[in-house]
Amino acid sequence: MLFRADPSSPVPLAEQIAGSVRGALADGSVRAGERLPPAREVAKSLGVNMHTVLRGYQQLRDEGLIELRRGRGAVVAGGAGPSRADLVGRVRELVAEARALGLSDEEVLALVGTALSGR
């Protein structure tokens, strides 16, 4: 799996690392049950702090895309497929666009709630 990180990008490094995994899930190059490389290995290859990689992995865990298991490392979650990874990426884009427009979190949640209720 190929991880990319651009220190000159305004996107935080941990988010770039998480985005690499999301992209690999979305294009099918990584599948449920596969182990991700150890954080220490990824950090060394990218020249970043291991905790930066762990923050990216924790973000993916919070999104339901990976499981972090003591002794086994990061494993792609059973329900994590290309569609879910793509959806998570689009939701993150929606939030970024809403913030750029100056919408509050409550306004974004209200818009999503309206869309969910079919109104």
Buried (B, 14 or more C-beta within 10 A) or exposed (E): EEBEBEEEEEEBBBBBBBBBBBBBBBEEEBEBEBBBBBBEBBBEEBEBEBEBBBBBBBBBBEBEBBBBEEEEBBBBBEEBBBEBBBBBBEEBEEBEEBEEEEBEEEEBEEEBEEEEEEE
